[in-house]
Amino acid sequence: MDQTYNLNQLFSILLKRIKMIIFWGLVGIGVSAAITFFVITPKYSSQAQLVVTLPQTENTNVNDVNSNLQMINTYKDFIVSDLVLNQVENRLKSDYNMKMSPEEIKDSISIAQNQNSQMFSIISLSQNAKSAANIANTVANIFKENAKDVLNVDRITIISNAVVDTDPVSPNHKLFLIFGMLVGIGLGMVFAMIAELMDRTVKDSQFIVEELGFTILGTVPEVSEKDIANYIKKAKNLAATQLSTRKATTSENIVNENLVEEKNTKSTRRNRSRI
């Protein structure tokens, strides 16, 4: 049987099953935390910064500077060339006992440049913070050594060596936890709606009239356990009050009877004395 809900009904359903939604939200946070802290291997980044400058001569002009800026794209391609990467592979193996193929080195590095700047950075990404710094520094040094002979550029300066950064750049723990929470809440809302659709119990008079086609003759108000407990408490208090009243009335009657009997006794004694 098809059912349609308006926004108010949907809100009421979700509010009624808010505990289920919160539970699944916590489950989502727990699962995402387990994945990000124990499953995904963290990665570390390190970068070396270089600058390529032109010789300062009287004939240096804006065109020379622009040409030098355009050459940076050539430098980028040269850095990931086989000539440089093969030497980087050998240098890493001899100096740091790191075994990486040229393809692995190429995949682990990237070159970044600010717009209209002669400065660029060699960025390395690795599962080990120290290895990331070693790769970036080695690539920068090999590029500097070969650029003079191959590209006829000898004004390359490494202005900042790569340093070990122990803070991982991925995964982003906060982002993963938020994403897990949102997914969990979404699942909770879906399960709440499924539970509502599968619940065929009578919830209100509208269901009886519209869905079942019956006529309502009367309604019995729902009495909660709290109301029952309050009613029992009031009944006990009322019974105790009535019992106390009855005891007080009985005691008063007994006192009155004793007074009447005592009065009668005195009257009888007086009459006898007169006789």
N, C-alpha and C positions, 0 to 999 in steps of 0.2 A: 504494500500500500504506500503510495507516494505521499510524502509529507513536505510541506514548505514552512520555513521559519522566517520571521522578520528579524530585524536587528536586535530588537528588545528581547525576543525569545532566545536568540543566539547568545546574547550577553548573559541572560539568566542561566542558560545551560552551562556556559563556561564558568560562571561564578559559582554555580552549584557544585561543579567538579573541579574547583580550584586546587584542591589538595592533590588530585591526580596530575594536573598540569605542573604544579610545583615539583612533584616527585620526578616527573620526566625531565624537567629542567635541571634538577640536581643530577640525574643520571647522565644527561648530556655533558654537564660540566665534568663529571667524574671520568667519563669515557675520553673526552678530549684531553683532560689532564694526563691520563694514562698514556695516550698516544704521543702527546707532545713532550712528555718528560722521560718516557721509557722506551718508546718505539722509534721515533724519528731521531736520527743522528744529527746533533747540532753542527752548524757550519760557522766558520770564523772568516773574517775578512781583514785584509791588510793592504795598504797601498803605498807605492813609492811615487813621488812627484818629480817631474822633470821639466826643464824649460830649454827650448832651442832658440838661441839669439843670433842675430846677424852681426857681422863685424861692423863696428862703428866707423864709417868713413864719410868723407864729404859728399860722396855721390849717393849715399843711402837715401831713398825716398819712400813715399807711401806705397808705391807699386812693389818695392822689394819686400816691405812688411807684409803686404797682402799675399804675395807669392809664398812667403815663408809660412803664413797661416794655412794656405792651401796645401803646403807640403806635409802638414801634420797628418793628413789622411794617408799620405804615402808612408809616413813613419808608422802609422797604425798597422798597415799591411805588412810592413817590413818586420815589425815585432813578432807577428805570428807566422812568419815565413819559416821554411824548413831550415834555412841557414842558422837562424837565431835559435829556434826550438831545439835543434839537435845539440847545439853547444850548451844550451840550458840543461838539457837532459844529462849530459856528461858532467857539467859543473855541479848539479844537485847530487849526483851519485858520488862524486869524489869528495865534495866538501861536507855534505850533510847526510850521506848514506841514504838518500831518498831515491827510490826506484819509480820513475814515472816515464811513460812514453811521450813522444812529442804531441800526440793527440790528446792525451790526458792533460798535459801542460796547457795546450791551446784552449781546452774546455774550461780550465780553471782560472783563466785570466781574461780581463776585459780592459779596454782603454777608454778613459773618459776625458773630455776636454770641455772647458767653459767656452762659451761663444766669444769669438774674436779675441781669443787668448792664445799666446804662444806657450802656455803652460798646459801640460796634460799629465794624467795619472795612470799608472799601471796598477790595476786592482786584482788581487788574487783571492780566490775563495777555496777554502780547504776545510776538512773535518778536524784539522789540528791547527791551533792558533799559531804555533811556532812555524809550522810548515808553510802556512799562508804568507808569513813575513819573509821566509827564506826564498820562496818562489818569486815574490814581487821584487825583492832586491836583486836576485840573480838575473831575472829577465831585464831589469833596468841596466845592470852593469854590462851584460852581453850586448844589448842594443847600443849602448854608448861606445863599446869597443869596436863594433862593426860598422857603425854609421859613418865614421870618417872615411874608411876605405871604399865602402859600397855606395854611399850617398853623397860623399864629399862634404860632409857636415862635421865640423870639429868644435862647434860652440854649444855642445850639449852639457848641461849641468844638472846633476841630481840634487835638487834643493831639499828634499826630505826623504830619508830612507824609511822603508816600511818597518813598523814596530809591532811587537806582539800585542794583540788585543784579545783579552780573555773573555770579552762579552760576545756571545754568539749573535750573529745577524739573522739566523733562522734556526728553528722556527720561532715565530713571534708568539710567545706564550699567552699574552693578554688577548691577542686576536683569536687564537685558537680556542681559548676558554669562552670568550664571548660568542664565537660561532657555535661551539658545542651547546652552550646554554640556549641559544636561539633555535637550534635544531631540536633540542629536547623539548622546549616549550611548544614548538610546532607539532611534534609528535604527540605531546600531551593533549593538545587541542583536537587533533584528529581522533585520538582514542576516546576523548570525551564525547565527541559527536557520534562515534560508532556505538559507544555504550548507551547513549541516549536513544539512538535509533533502535537498538536491540531491546531496550526496556519497554515491554508491552503492558506494564502495570498502569492502572487507572490513576491519572495524576490530577485531573480536574473535571468539572462538570461539562466543559466544552468537548472533551474527548468522548464522553458518553453520548452526548446529543449528536455531534457531527460525525464521529467515526462509527459508533455502534448503532445510531438511530433510535435510541431509547428516549423515553420521556422521564424527566426527573420528577418524582413525587415528593421528595423531601430530602433533606441533608442532615447528617449527624456531625456535629462539630468534632474536630479532632482534639483529643485530650492527651497532652504530653505526660510523660512520667513525672515531670516537675509539678504539673497541675494536680496530678493524682496524689503526690506526696503532700502538697499544700492542703488538699482537701482532707486527707487523713489526719493531718496535724490539727486542722481546725475542728474536725469531729471529735478528736480526743480531748481537745481543750474544752469544747462545749460539754462533753460528757463529764469531764472532771468538774466543771463549774456547776452543772446540774446536781452531781453527786454531793458536792460541798453544800449546796443550798438545801438539799433534802436532809443532810445530816444536821445542819443548823436548825431547820424547822423541827425535826424530830426531837432534838435536844431542848428546844424551846417548849414544845408540847409537854415533854416529860417534866420540865421545871414547873410549868403551869399546873399540871395535874397534882404534883407534889404540894404546891401552894394551896390548891383547892382542898386537897385531902387534909392538909395540916389545919386549914381554917375550919373545916367541918369538925375535925377532932376537938378543936378548942371550943367550938360552939356546943358540942355535946357535953363536954366537961362542965361548962358553965350551967347548962340546964340541970345537970345532975346535982350540982352544988346548991342551987336554989331549992330543989326538992328536999 
